[in-house]
Amino acid sequence: MAEGDLRARIEEVADALSAGAPAASLELISAIAGEVEEGWGVNAPSPALLYWAAVSSRIKRPDFEQVMAGLDLQIGDEGHADPDWSETAEGLAWLESLTSGLVPLAGLDVGSTLEYAKVYVDNFPAFSRPLGDVDERAARWLAQLLDVGEIRARLRRLLSVLAEAWAEACPQASAQVIRWAETSVPVDPTQDEPWIRALLVLARTQV
């Protein structure tokens, strides 16, 4: 396989990861690794290297660029003056924008997650809907249900990788993303802000 062909295949993996279909993504990575091994032998990149190459490509695309640039501008305008800004509703909204794009890369099955969220919302008591927090309740339920393996740790690793990728172009945003990534991982998944914020975005689509 020529280098140009490999780059094209890595973009395919990036697309598959973005779709939030982990089984299909793993199958594609395995297939590409086999194709490359036939031509490259011992110099062929491993499946893990192919995954991270696809991640690197994905996080440099325009949607992440737009969010990181916007966050950088926001912090430059006002966020730097308040050390607790990142925990405000405004700051957490930026975290949601980032983690909702990263969580499929971490291995979340987006299709199944949306189905679970719909089941929760459809069965939510009608008399409680006026409280307006069904999306938050659904996200907390999803956070516990889907807390499997290393997905929460991987999401934080992806935040760090994102910050590194945009450190030069968006230094203030990068520094803030690193702070989010490096907060201690709580035992309770409902208290894990990057994780819960990513799921909240998905839960809202079913409300």
C-alpha positions, 0 to 999 in steps of 0.5 A: 500500500502506497503512503498516499493510499494509507493516508486515505485509509486513515481518513476512513478510520477517522470518519468511522470513529466520528460516527460512534460505531466502535465495532465497525471502527475496530473492524476497519482498523484491523482490515487496514492493518492487514493490508498494510502488513502485506506490503510493509512487513515488519515496518507496518504500523500497528492497529494502535498506531493507526487508531491514533493517526486517525484521532490526530487527523480527526481532531484537526478538522474544522469543527474542532478548530472552530470550537478551540478558536472560539474558546480561546477567544472567550477566555481571552475576552473574559475567562482569564479574570475568573479562576472558576470560570470553567465551572460556570454554565458558560465554561461547561458549555464549551466542555460539552462542545468538545467532549461530545465530539471526542466521546465517539473517538473514545469508543462510545457506541453513539447509536446505542446511547441514543436508543438508551436515552430515548427509552429513558425519556419515553419512560420518564414520568409525565408529572415530573417533566415540568421540572425541566431536568429530564436531560440531566437525569437521563445523562446521569443514568447513561453515565452509570450504564455506559461506564465500561472499561477505560472509556472515561480515562480514554476520554480524558486522554483525548482531551489532552491530545486535543490540547496538544494539537492546538497548543500553538494556534489556541494557547489559552484554550489548550491550557483550559482543556488540559486543566479539564483533562487533568482533574482527578477522575471520580469513582462516581461516573455521574460526577465526572464532568467530561463524561457527564457533559458528553452524555448530556449533549446526546441525551438532549437530542431525545428530549 
